[in-house]
Amino acid sequence: MSRRCSLLGRGLVSTLGPDLASALAALNRPPTQPIRQEVAPGVLVPAFPAAAPSGPWSERARAMVLAALQESGALGRRDAPLFVASSSVNVGDLEAGAPFLPDCMDFVEQVAGWLDWRGPVHWVNTACTSALVACLSAHRLVSNGEADDAVVLGLELGNRFTLAGFEGMQLLDPEAPRPLAVARRGLVIGEAAAVLWLGAAPGRWSLLGGANRVDGSNPAGASRSAITAMVRQALSVAGLAAHDIDLIKLQAAGSPQNDSEELAGLGAVFDPLPTVLTLKHRLGHTLGASGCAELALLTASLEAGQWPWAAGLEPDPAFGLPPLHQPPARARHLLASILGFGGGHACTLWQDTAA
């Protein structure tokens, strides 16, 4: 018989602040405007830097990782499995002149060294779905009794290579992210270090399972059929029906195409759609860390009775969505999804045992 897997702690360093308390306070203010970062001579693109001390790349990364882990309460669990979810790893450090490491796992081991970690260390890089895939792996270890707890660290720091790549593909909004809006023009990249500590001990939020589907028919975009299959698989794994879901945390980053595809895929399962929400207008798209960062912020927001939607950001009427400025009457069952490059479509299902 599988064991329950609960959220035991969380931590977040992001553009909203150096911790979750600061992030929740920031939600009461108008959305932060992105900075302009030069990626090539005369080429400026928007970005959401994390609220972290300035300094050399590796020192800044280390400080953010330690802060997020300490806030989560998992700093004393150094013998547990650690999953490091990151798509760009140490590219920013290489751009700053650091020597190339023999392979990418060496950087993950460097992160483990910052934490004096003694347990097994895993690197997960499935592009933007990395953190959710890591959560599913941690869930399997805990629910199968292979580990009492596990720590998932999402880490994504700014670098010119990533920003220039997205700009070259014309995927960035030149001003600010406007997910789901009529005037949406693309996404804005954000930085984050985020931790989810999962374990068999009791906790308010239970991770019921999820699904990870890969459909490479559109390597840089979402597939509505894959989204539909992903959600149906996750519901089956969790033993839930579509009508049990009270809230969906969308991928929706502001892409004219992908936002539409995501809602179309969900619409094949949910009729009508429950309350939906996106957080990328607040955090930016934190790529491989986004699953951890957005879940940390959302669960903390719901516990605090806050609804993290920005006033004035209205959805395209063509979507026929329920009002986005109003939270659901209750949010007992939450579906959180992330979609990514390479055809990645991942979601997790959570239960708020206090709702």
Short mmCIF file of the C-alpha atoms (twelve columns), coordinates in Angstrom:
data_MODEL
# 
_entry.id   MODEL 
# 
loop_
_atom_site.group_PDB 
_atom_site.id 
_atom_site.type_symbol 
_atom_site.label_atom_id 
_atom_site.label_alt_id 
_atom_site.label_comp_id 
_atom_site.label_asym_id 
_atom_site.label_seq_id 
_atom_site.Cartn_x 
_atom_site.Cartn_y 
_atom_site.Cartn_z 
_atom_site.pdbx_PDB_model_num 
ATOM 1   C CA . MET A 1   0.000   0.000  0.000   1 
ATOM 2   C CA . SER A 2   1.413   3.392  -0.949  1 
ATOM 3   C CA . ARG A 3   2.133   5.998  1.684   1 
ATOM 4   C CA . ARG A 4   0.827   9.519  1.748   1 
ATOM 5   C CA . CYS A 5   3.254   12.151 0.449   1 
ATOM 6   C CA . SER A 6   2.875   15.603 1.984   1 
ATOM 7   C CA . LEU A 7   4.386   19.020 1.505   1 
ATOM 8   C CA . LEU A 8   6.452   19.481 4.666   1 
ATOM 9   C CA . GLY A 9   8.064   22.799 3.808   1 
ATOM 10  C CA . ARG A 10  8.764   25.288 1.037   1 
ATOM 11  C CA . GLY A 11  11.083  28.171 0.282   1 
ATOM 12  C CA . LEU A 12  11.283  30.750 -2.480  1 
ATOM 13  C CA . VAL A 13  13.706  33.430 -3.626  1 
ATOM 14  C CA . SER A 14  12.295  35.262 -6.641  1 
ATOM 15  C CA . THR A 15  11.681  38.636 -8.209  1 
ATOM 16  C CA . LEU A 16  8.922   39.100 -5.613  1 
ATOM 17  C CA . GLY A 17  11.379  39.022 -2.733  1 
ATOM 18  C CA . PRO A 18  14.032  37.059 -0.842  1 
ATOM 19  C CA . ASP A 19  11.470  34.830 0.884   1 
ATOM 20  C CA . LEU A 20  7.813   33.855 0.815   1 
ATOM 21  C CA . ALA A 21  6.742   36.502 3.319   1 
ATOM 22  C CA . SER A 22  8.138   39.188 1.025   1 
ATOM 23  C CA . ALA A 23  6.509   37.538 -1.979  1 
ATOM 24  C CA . LEU A 24  3.091   37.527 -0.307  1 
ATOM 25  C CA . ALA A 25  3.490   41.194 0.584   1 
ATOM 26  C CA . ALA A 26  4.406   41.943 -3.039  1 
ATOM 27  C CA . LEU A 27  1.165   40.357 -4.216  1 
ATOM 28  C CA . ASN A 28  -0.704  43.231 -2.570  1 
ATOM 29  C CA . ARG A 29  1.091   45.687 -4.853  1 
ATOM 30  C CA . PRO A 30  0.886   46.184 -8.637  1 
ATOM 31  C CA . PRO A 31  2.985   43.700 -10.626 1 
ATOM 32  C CA . THR A 32  6.703   44.372 -10.803 1 
ATOM 33  C CA . GLN A 33  7.913   45.672 -14.151 1 
ATOM 34  C CA . PRO A 34  10.790  43.752 -15.735 1 
ATOM 35  C CA . ILE A 35  14.229  45.262 -16.119 1 
ATOM 36  C CA . ARG A 36  15.982  45.566 -19.488 1 
ATOM 37  C CA . GLN A 37  19.029  43.357 -19.863 1 
ATOM 38  C CA . GLU A 38  21.537  43.628 -22.684 1 
ATOM 39  C CA . VAL A 39  22.184  40.286 -24.366 1 
ATOM 40  C CA . ALA A 40  24.182  41.683 -27.305 1 
ATOM 41  C CA . PRO A 41  25.349  45.161 -28.271 1 
ATOM 42  C CA . GLY A 42  22.222  47.272 -28.540 1 
ATOM 43  C CA . VAL A 43  19.853  44.339 -27.902 1 
ATOM 44  C CA . LEU A 44  17.830  44.769 -24.699 1 
ATOM 45  C CA . VAL A 45  15.277  42.211 -23.537 1 
ATOM 46  C CA . PRO A 46  12.995  42.159 -20.471 1 
ATOM 47  C CA . ALA A 47  13.796  39.960 -17.473 1 
ATOM 48  C CA . PHE A 48  12.737  39.477 -13.856 1 
ATOM 49  C CA . PRO A 49  15.874  39.212 -11.673 1 
ATOM 50  C CA . ALA A 50  15.560  37.656 -8.240  1 
ATOM 51  C CA . ALA A 51  15.696  39.847 -5.151  1 
ATOM 52  C CA . ALA A 52  19.084  38.525 -4.075  1 
ATOM 53  C CA . PRO A 53  22.371  40.206 -3.130  1 
ATOM 54  C CA . SER A 54  24.529  41.208 -6.072  1 
ATOM 55  C CA . GLY A 55  27.926  39.638 -6.528  1 
ATOM 56  C CA . PRO A 56  29.740  36.965 -8.522  1 
ATOM 57  C CA . TRP A 57  27.392  34.463 -10.143 1 
ATOM 58  C CA . SER A 58  28.373  31.458 -8.025  1 
ATOM 59  C CA . GLU A 59  28.201  33.393 -4.747  1 
ATOM 60  C CA . ARG A 60  24.774  34.736 -5.637  1 
ATOM 61  C CA . ALA A 61  23.548  31.281 -6.648  1 
ATOM 62  C CA . ARG A 62  24.851  29.753 -3.426  1 
ATOM 63  C CA . ALA A 63  23.162  32.431 -1.304  1 
ATOM 64  C CA . MET A 64  19.822  31.914 -3.072  1 
ATOM 65  C CA . VAL A 65  19.954  28.127 -2.733  1 
ATOM 66  C CA . LEU A 66  20.820  28.291 0.962   1 
ATOM 67  C CA . ALA A 67  18.090  30.864 1.633   1 
ATOM 68  C CA . ALA A 68  15.389  28.795 -0.076  1 
ATOM 69  C CA . LEU A 69  16.453  25.582 1.647   1 
ATOM 70  C CA . GLN A 70  16.623  27.234 5.056   1 
ATOM 71  C CA . GLU A 71  13.161  28.741 4.626   1 
ATOM 72  C CA . SER A 72  11.760  25.324 3.723   1 
ATOM 73  C CA . GLY A 73  12.952  23.809 6.994   1 
ATOM 74  C CA . ALA A 74  14.777  21.013 5.172   1 
ATOM 75  C CA . LEU A 75  18.311  22.168 5.966   1 
ATOM 76  C CA . GLY A 76  18.606  19.463 8.617   1 
ATOM 77  C CA . ARG A 77  17.602  16.682 6.208   1 
ATOM 78  C CA . ARG A 78  20.920  16.404 4.401   1 
ATOM 79  C CA . ASP A 79  20.705  12.600 4.250   1 
ATOM 80  C CA . ALA A 80  17.494  12.653 2.201   1 
ATOM 81  C CA . PRO A 81  17.409  12.368 -1.598  1 
ATOM 82  C CA . LEU A 82  17.951  15.741 -3.278  1 
ATOM 83  C CA . PHE A 83  16.547  16.501 -6.729  1 
ATOM 84  C CA . VAL A 84  18.077  19.534 -8.443  1 
ATOM 85  C CA . ALA A 85  15.795  20.763 -11.227 1 
ATOM 86  C CA . SER A 86  17.457  23.210 -13.606 1 
ATOM 87  C CA . SER A 87  17.545  23.723 -17.350 1 
ATOM 88  C CA . SER A 88  20.331  26.306 -17.638 1 
ATOM 89  C CA . VAL A 89  22.451  25.051 -14.700 1 
ATOM 90  C CA . ASN A 90  25.643  27.169 -14.562 1 
ATOM 91  C CA . VAL A 91  25.562  28.867 -17.973 1 
ATOM 92  C CA . GLY A 92  25.604  32.288 -16.312 1 
ATOM 93  C CA . ASP A 93  28.771  31.353 -14.434 1 
ATOM 94  C CA . LEU A 94  30.438  30.244 -17.660 1 
ATOM 95  C CA . GLU A 95  29.522  33.564 -19.258 1 
ATOM 96  C CA . ALA A 96  31.210  35.295 -16.321 1 
ATOM 97  C CA . GLY A 97  34.449  33.434 -17.023 1 
ATOM 98  C CA . ALA A 98  34.194  30.324 -14.849 1 
ATOM 99  C CA . PRO A 99  36.006  27.257 -16.220 1 
ATOM 100 C CA . PHE A 100 33.952  24.670 -18.048 1 
ATOM 101 C CA . LEU A 101 33.231  21.605 -15.923 1 
ATOM 102 C CA . PRO A 102 33.675  18.084 -17.347 1 
ATOM 103 C CA . ASP A 103 29.905  17.555 -17.401 1 
ATOM 104 C CA . CYS A 104 26.720  19.211 -16.154 1 
ATOM 105 C CA . MET A 105 26.381  16.841 -13.202 1 
ATOM 106 C CA . ASP A 106 29.535  18.407 -11.785 1 
ATOM 107 C CA . PHE A 107 27.610  21.638 -11.214 1 
ATOM 108 C CA . VAL A 108 24.817  19.754 -9.468  1 
ATOM 109 C CA . GLU A 109 27.436  18.152 -7.223  1 
ATOM 110 C CA . GLN A 110 28.808  21.643 -6.599  1 
ATOM 111 C CA . VAL A 111 25.327  22.713 -5.451  1 
ATOM 112 C CA . ALA A 112 25.222  19.688 -3.153  1 
ATOM 113 C CA . GLY A 113 28.594  20.777 -1.789  1 
ATOM 114 C CA . TRP A 114 27.220  24.233 -0.963  1 
ATOM 115 C CA . LEU A 115 24.610  22.476 1.163   1 
ATOM 116 C CA . ASP A 116 26.967  19.868 2.633   1 
ATOM 117 C CA . TRP A 117 24.495  17.309 1.303   1 
ATOM 118 C CA . ARG A 118 25.128  13.675 2.234   1 
ATOM 119 C CA . GLY A 119 22.178  11.912 0.609   1 
ATOM 120 C CA . PRO A 120 21.801  10.838 -3.021  1 
ATOM 121 C CA . VAL A 121 21.719  13.725 -5.490  1 
ATOM 122 C CA . HIS A 122 19.820  13.692 -8.786  1 
ATOM 123 C CA . TRP A 123 19.785  16.214 -11.614 1 
ATOM 124 C CA . VAL A 124 16.526  16.627 -13.535 1 
ATOM 125 C CA . ASN A 125 16.585  18.584 -16.784 1 
ATOM 126 C CA . THR A 126 13.450  18.201 -18.870 1 
ATOM 127 C CA . ALA A 127 13.401  21.898 -19.820 1 
ATOM 128 C CA . CYS A 128 10.546  23.840 -18.220 1 
ATOM 129 C CA . THR A 129 8.904   20.740 -16.721 1 
ATOM 130 C CA . SER A 130 12.044  19.861 -14.715 1 
ATOM 131 C CA . ALA A 131 10.754  20.754 -11.242 1 
ATOM 132 C CA . LEU A 132 7.407   18.995 -11.662 1 
ATOM 133 C CA . VAL A 133 9.121   15.890 -13.041 1 
ATOM 134 C CA . ALA A 134 11.415  16.007 -9.997  1 
ATOM 135 C CA . CYS A 135 8.357   16.251 -7.725  1 
ATOM 136 C CA . LEU A 136 6.867   13.170 -9.370  1 
ATOM 137 C CA . SER A 137 10.140  11.290 -8.824  1 
ATOM 138 C CA . ALA A 138 10.274  12.371 -5.176  1 
ATOM 139 C CA . HIS A 139 6.622   11.384 -4.740  1 
ATOM 140 C CA . ARG A 140 7.380   7.902  -6.025  1 
ATOM 141 C CA . LEU A 141 10.249  7.437  -3.565  1 
ATOM 142 C CA . VAL A 142 8.147   8.567  -0.605  1 
ATOM 143 C CA . SER A 143 4.900   6.822  -1.528  1 
ATOM 144 C CA . ASN A 144 6.700   3.533  -2.242  1 
ATOM 145 C CA . GLY A 145 8.537   3.653  1.081   1 
ATOM 146 C CA . GLU A 146 11.979  4.021  -0.502  1 
ATOM 147 C CA . ALA A 147 12.577  7.292  1.370   1 
ATOM 148 C CA . ASP A 148 10.905  9.020  4.300   1 
ATOM 149 C CA . ASP A 149 11.320  12.387 2.636   1 
ATOM 150 C CA . ALA A 150 12.955  14.077 -0.337  1 
ATOM 151 C CA . VAL A 151 13.909  17.620 -1.268  1 
ATOM 152 C CA . VAL A 152 13.250  19.192 -4.667  1 
ATOM 153 C CA . LEU A 153 15.312  22.275 -5.503  1 
ATOM 154 C CA . GLY A 154 14.392  24.321 -8.550  1 
ATOM 155 C CA . LEU A 155 17.186  26.653 -9.641  1 
ATOM 156 C CA . GLU A 156 17.153  28.970 -12.616 1 
ATOM 157 C CA . LEU A 157 19.411  32.016 -12.833 1 
ATOM 158 C CA . GLY A 158 19.716  34.635 -15.523 1 
ATOM 159 C CA . ASN A 159 22.158  34.330 -18.392 1 
ATOM 160 C CA . ARG A 160 22.500  35.951 -21.787 1 
ATOM 161 C CA . PHE A 161 22.397  32.646 -23.648 1 
ATOM 162 C CA . THR A 162 18.854  31.805 -22.500 1 
ATOM 163 C CA . LEU A 163 17.527  35.319 -22.964 1 
ATOM 164 C CA . ALA A 164 19.060  35.661 -26.425 1 
ATOM 165 C CA . GLY A 165 17.693  32.275 -27.448 1 
ATOM 166 C CA . PHE A 166 14.137  33.157 -26.496 1 
ATOM 167 C CA . GLU A 167 14.508  36.571 -28.107 1 
ATOM 168 C CA . GLY A 168 15.832  35.001 -31.297 1 
ATOM 169 C CA . MET A 169 12.766  32.746 -31.443 1 
ATOM 170 C CA . GLN A 170 10.549  35.822 -30.977 1 
ATOM 171 C CA . LEU A 171 8.988   34.323 -27.838 1 
ATOM 172 C CA . LEU A 172 9.497   37.298 -25.493 1 
ATOM 173 C CA . ASP A 173 7.017   40.073 -24.836 1 
ATOM 174 C CA . PRO A 174 9.007   43.292 -25.341 1 
ATOM 175 C CA . GLU A 175 7.203   44.989 -22.453 1 
ATOM 176 C CA . ALA A 176 5.724   42.717 -19.765 1 
ATOM 177 C CA . PRO A 177 3.998   39.324 -19.607 1 
ATOM 178 C CA . ARG A 178 0.248   39.362 -20.197 1 
ATOM 179 C CA . PRO A 179 -0.838  35.727 -19.949 1 
ATOM 180 C CA . LEU A 180 -4.312  34.908 -21.265 1 
ATOM 181 C CA . ALA A 181 -4.900  38.542 -22.283 1 
ATOM 182 C CA . VAL A 182 -6.007  39.641 -25.737 1 
ATOM 183 C CA . ALA A 183 -2.781  41.654 -26.104 1 
ATOM 184 C CA . ARG A 184 -0.438  38.834 -25.021 1 
ATOM 185 C CA . ARG A 185 2.756   38.826 -27.057 1 
ATOM 186 C CA . GLY A 186 5.051   36.388 -25.303 1 
ATOM 187 C CA . LEU A 187 6.715   35.577 -22.017 1 
ATOM 188 C CA . VAL A 188 9.349   37.175 -19.785 1 
ATOM 189 C CA . ILE A 189 12.086  35.069 -18.174 1 
ATOM 190 C CA . GLY A 190 12.474  35.165 -14.392 1 
ATOM 191 C CA . GLU A 191 15.021  33.938 -11.856 1 
ATOM 192 C CA . ALA A 192 14.208  31.712 -8.899  1 
ATOM 193 C CA . ALA A 193 15.565  29.344 -6.312  1 
ATOM 194 C CA . ALA A 194 12.691  27.338 -4.873  1 
ATOM 195 C CA . VAL A 195 12.452  24.331 -2.577  1 
ATOM 196 C CA . LEU A 196 9.646   21.863 -1.957  1 
ATOM 197 C CA . TRP A 197 10.283  19.439 0.905   1 
ATOM 198 C CA . LEU A 198 8.135   16.331 0.489   1 
ATOM 199 C CA . GLY A 199 7.726   13.489 2.951   1 
ATOM 200 C CA . ALA A 200 5.585   10.840 4.604   1 
ATOM 201 C CA . ALA A 201 4.938   12.915 7.744   1 
ATOM 202 C CA . PRO A 202 1.547   14.661 7.975   1 
ATOM 203 C CA . GLY A 203 1.181   18.002 6.231   1 
ATOM 204 C CA . ARG A 204 -1.609  20.251 5.039   1 
ATOM 205 C CA . TRP A 205 -0.956  19.605 1.338   1 
ATOM 206 C CA . SER A 206 -0.892  16.042 -0.001  1 
ATOM 207 C CA . LEU A 207 0.704   15.280 -3.353  1 
ATOM 208 C CA . LEU A 208 -1.677  12.744 -4.882  1 
ATOM 209 C CA . GLY A 209 0.347   12.068 -8.018  1 
ATOM 210 C CA . GLY A 210 0.446   13.436 -11.520 1 
ATOM 211 C CA . ALA A 211 1.553   12.698 -15.040 1 
ATOM 212 C CA . ASN A 212 4.352   13.474 -17.480 1 
ATOM 213 C CA . ARG A 213 3.561   13.201 -21.176 1 
ATOM 214 C CA . VAL A 214 5.956   13.926 -24.029 1 
ATOM 215 C CA . ASP A 215 4.698   14.852 -27.485 1 
ATOM 216 C CA . GLY A 216 7.400   16.121 -29.806 1 
ATOM 217 C CA . SER A 217 5.069   17.066 -32.649 1 
ATOM 218 C CA . ASN A 218 5.709   20.716 -31.749 1 
ATOM 219 C CA . PRO A 219 9.116   20.899 -30.024 1 
ATOM 220 C CA . ALA A 220 8.670   24.539 -28.980 1 
ATOM 221 C CA . GLY A 221 4.943   24.522 -28.270 1 
ATOM 222 C CA . ALA A 222 2.120   22.790 -26.475 1 
ATOM 223 C CA . SER A 223 -0.076  20.017 -27.865 1 
ATOM 224 C CA . ARG A 224 -3.731  20.090 -26.879 1 
ATOM 225 C CA . SER A 225 -4.049  16.314 -27.273 1 
ATOM 226 C CA . ALA A 226 -1.033  15.773 -25.006 1 
ATOM 227 C CA . ILE A 227 -2.537  18.121 -22.416 1 
ATOM 228 C CA . THR A 228 -5.807  16.208 -22.487 1 
ATOM 229 C CA . ALA A 229 -4.007  12.873 -22.129 1 
ATOM 230 C CA . MET A 230 -1.809  14.254 -19.335 1 
ATOM 231 C CA . VAL A 231 -4.766  15.410 -17.256 1 
ATOM 232 C CA . ARG A 232 -6.742  12.212 -17.768 1 
ATOM 233 C CA . GLN A 233 -3.753  10.120 -16.740 1 
ATOM 234 C CA . ALA A 234 -3.169  12.250 -13.633 1 
ATOM 235 C CA . LEU A 235 -6.816  12.035 -12.584 1 
ATOM 236 C CA . SER A 236 -6.723  8.265  -12.995 1 
ATOM 237 C CA . VAL A 237 -3.541  7.964  -10.923 1 
ATOM 238 C CA . ALA A 238 -5.036  10.091 -8.139  1 
ATOM 239 C CA . GLY A 239 -8.433  8.402  -8.217  1 
ATOM 240 C CA . LEU A 240 -10.222 11.670 -8.947  1 
ATOM 241 C CA . ALA A 241 -12.826 12.800 -11.457 1 
ATOM 242 C CA . ALA A 242 -12.720 16.043 -13.414 1 
ATOM 243 C CA . HIS A 243 -15.468 17.558 -11.263 1 
ATOM 244 C CA . ASP A 244 -13.291 17.061 -8.159  1 
ATOM 245 C CA . ILE A 245 -10.789 19.708 -9.320  1 
ATOM 246 C CA . ASP A 246 -11.466 23.125 -7.812  1 
ATOM 247 C CA . LEU A 247 -8.484  25.077 -9.169  1 
ATOM 248 C CA . ILE A 248 -6.062  24.742 -12.070 1 
ATOM 249 C CA . LYS A 249 -2.698  26.474 -11.951 1 
ATOM 250 C CA . LEU A 250 -1.966  26.943 -15.630 1 
ATOM 251 C CA . GLN A 251 1.294   27.081 -17.527 1 
ATOM 252 C CA . ALA A 252 -0.049  30.186 -19.352 1 
ATOM 253 C CA . ALA A 253 2.992   32.396 -19.853 1 
ATOM 254 C CA . GLY A 254 1.618   34.823 -22.431 1 
ATOM 255 C CA . SER A 255 2.193   32.951 -25.678 1 
ATOM 256 C CA . PRO A 256 -0.472  33.752 -28.287 1 
ATOM 257 C CA . GLN A 257 -0.449  30.114 -29.437 1 
ATOM 258 C CA . ASN A 258 0.322   28.081 -26.314 1 
ATOM 259 C CA . ASP A 259 -2.181  29.778 -24.009 1 
ATOM 260 C CA . SER A 260 -4.914  28.863 -26.498 1 
ATOM 261 C CA . GLU A 261 -3.650  25.295 -26.914 1 
ATOM 262 C CA . GLU A 262 -3.514  24.759 -23.168 1 
ATOM 263 C CA . LEU A 263 -7.087  25.882 -22.592 1 
ATOM 264 C CA . ALA A 264 -8.321  23.836 -25.549 1 
ATOM 265 C CA . GLY A 265 -6.656  20.720 -24.147 1 
ATOM 266 C CA . LEU A 266 -8.143  21.317 -20.710 1 
ATOM 267 C CA . GLY A 267 -11.553 22.011 -22.214 1 
ATOM 268 C CA . ALA A 268 -11.671 18.451 -23.536 1 
ATOM 269 C CA . VAL A 269 -11.588 17.199 -19.929 1 
ATOM 270 C CA . PHE A 270 -13.366 19.893 -17.930 1 
ATOM 271 C CA . ASP A 271 -16.846 21.129 -18.834 1 
ATOM 272 C CA . PRO A 272 -17.034 23.735 -17.535 1 
ATOM 273 C CA . LEU A 273 -13.507 24.696 -16.564 1 
ATOM 274 C CA . PRO A 274 -12.976 25.258 -12.847 1 
ATOM 275 C CA . THR A 275 -11.249 28.416 -11.649 1 
ATOM 276 C CA . VAL A 276 -7.900  28.850 -13.384 1 
ATOM 277 C CA . LEU A 277 -4.856  30.912 -12.491 1 
ATOM 278 C CA . THR A 278 -1.399  31.689 -13.823 1 
ATOM 279 C CA . LEU A 279 1.516   33.119 -11.852 1 
ATOM 280 C CA . LYS A 280 3.936   34.014 -14.627 1 
ATOM 281 C CA . HIS A 281 2.802   37.632 -14.708 1 
ATOM 282 C CA . ARG A 282 4.111   37.771 -11.119 1 
ATOM 283 C CA . LEU A 283 7.212   35.576 -11.160 1 
ATOM 284 C CA . GLY A 284 8.118   35.579 -14.822 1 
ATOM 285 C CA . HIS A 285 8.757   32.219 -16.447 1 
ATOM 286 C CA . THR A 286 11.363  30.598 -14.216 1 
ATOM 287 C CA . LEU A 287 11.887  27.718 -16.666 1 
ATOM 288 C CA . GLY A 288 13.160  24.564 -14.952 1 
ATOM 289 C CA . ALA A 289 12.403  25.984 -11.508 1 
ATOM 290 C CA . SER A 290 8.858   27.059 -12.348 1 
ATOM 291 C CA . GLY A 291 7.099   23.993 -10.955 1 
ATOM 292 C CA . CYS A 292 8.640   24.508 -7.506  1 
ATOM 293 C CA . ALA A 293 8.475   28.298 -7.542  1 
ATOM 294 C CA . GLU A 294 4.830   28.508 -8.554  1 
ATOM 295 C CA . LEU A 295 3.653   25.792 -6.159  1 
ATOM 296 C CA . ALA A 296 5.524   27.383 -3.267  1 
ATOM 297 C CA . LEU A 297 3.908   30.745 -3.984  1 
ATOM 298 C CA . LEU A 298 0.434   29.369 -4.679  1 
ATOM 299 C CA . THR A 299 0.151   27.137 -1.613  1 
ATOM 300 C CA . ALA A 300 1.476   29.927 0.610   1 
ATOM 301 C CA . SER A 301 -1.005  32.363 -0.964  1 
ATOM 302 C CA . LEU A 302 -3.968  30.064 -0.435  1 
ATOM 303 C CA . GLU A 303 -3.004  29.441 3.179   1 
ATOM 304 C CA . ALA A 304 -2.760  33.201 3.739   1 
ATOM 305 C CA . GLY A 305 -6.132  33.824 2.099   1 
ATOM 306 C CA . GLN A 306 -4.561  35.808 -0.751  1 
ATOM 307 C CA . TRP A 307 -5.479  35.546 -4.406  1 
ATOM 308 C CA . PRO A 308 -2.433  36.312 -6.573  1 
ATOM 309 C CA . TRP A 309 -4.165  37.767 -9.617  1 
ATOM 310 C CA . ALA A 310 -3.197  41.236 -10.812 1 
ATOM 311 C CA . ALA A 311 -5.966  43.792 -11.159 1 
ATOM 312 C CA . GLY A 312 -6.348  45.013 -14.717 1 
ATOM 313 C CA . LEU A 313 -5.035  41.839 -16.343 1 
ATOM 314 C CA . GLU A 314 -8.204  40.518 -17.947 1 
ATOM 315 C CA . PRO A 315 -8.440  37.337 -20.022 1 
ATOM 316 C CA . ASP A 316 -9.368  37.160 -23.665 1 
ATOM 317 C CA . PRO A 317 -13.205 36.943 -23.757 1 
ATOM 318 C CA . ALA A 318 -12.868 34.284 -26.463 1 
ATOM 319 C CA . PHE A 319 -11.619 31.847 -23.805 1 
ATOM 320 C CA . GLY A 320 -14.917 32.004 -21.902 1 
ATOM 321 C CA . LEU A 321 -13.113 31.666 -18.580 1 
ATOM 322 C CA . PRO A 322 -14.695 32.129 -15.169 1 
ATOM 323 C CA . PRO A 323 -13.700 35.411 -13.466 1 
ATOM 324 C CA . LEU A 324 -9.960  35.328 -12.764 1 
ATOM 325 C CA . HIS A 325 -10.052 37.948 -10.025 1 
ATOM 326 C CA . GLN A 326 -12.143 35.716 -7.769  1 
ATOM 327 C CA . PRO A 327 -10.789 32.676 -5.928  1 
ATOM 328 C CA . PRO A 328 -12.833 29.475 -5.957  1 
ATOM 329 C CA . ALA A 329 -15.328 28.956 -3.142  1 
ATOM 330 C CA . ARG A 330 -12.949 26.266 -1.942  1 
ATOM 331 C CA . ALA A 331 -9.715  24.828 -3.290  1 
ATOM 332 C CA . ARG A 332 -9.554  21.296 -1.935  1 
ATOM 333 C CA . HIS A 333 -8.119  19.737 -5.084  1 
ATOM 334 C CA . LEU A 334 -5.540  21.609 -7.135  1 
ATOM 335 C CA . LEU A 335 -4.064  20.688 -10.499 1 
ATOM 336 C CA . ALA A 336 -0.749  22.380 -11.308 1 
ATOM 337 C CA . SER A 337 0.699   22.063 -14.800 1 
ATOM 338 C CA . ILE A 338 3.865   23.113 -16.588 1 
ATOM 339 C CA . LEU A 339 4.478   22.783 -20.321 1 
ATOM 340 C CA . GLY A 340 7.904   23.010 -21.902 1 
ATOM 341 C CA . PHE A 341 10.244  22.745 -24.851 1 
ATOM 342 C CA . GLY A 342 10.786  19.309 -26.317 1 
ATOM 343 C CA . GLY A 343 7.114   18.409 -26.037 1 
ATOM 344 C CA . GLY A 344 7.073   18.222 -22.236 1 
ATOM 345 C CA . HIS A 345 3.643   18.283 -20.556 1 
ATOM 346 C CA . ALA A 346 3.657   17.644 -16.797 1 
ATOM 347 C CA . CYS A 347 1.171   18.133 -13.994 1 
ATOM 348 C CA . THR A 348 0.748   17.342 -10.322 1 
ATOM 349 C CA . LEU A 349 -2.438  16.927 -8.271  1 
ATOM 350 C CA . TRP A 350 -2.650  18.207 -4.712  1 
ATOM 351 C CA . GLN A 351 -5.189  17.994 -1.916  1 
ATOM 352 C CA . ASP A 352 -5.587  20.685 0.728   1 
ATOM 353 C CA . THR A 353 -6.600  18.627 3.749   1 
ATOM 354 C CA . ALA A 354 -7.725  21.779 5.566   1 
ATOM 355 C CA . ALA A 355 -10.237 22.789 2.876   1 
# 
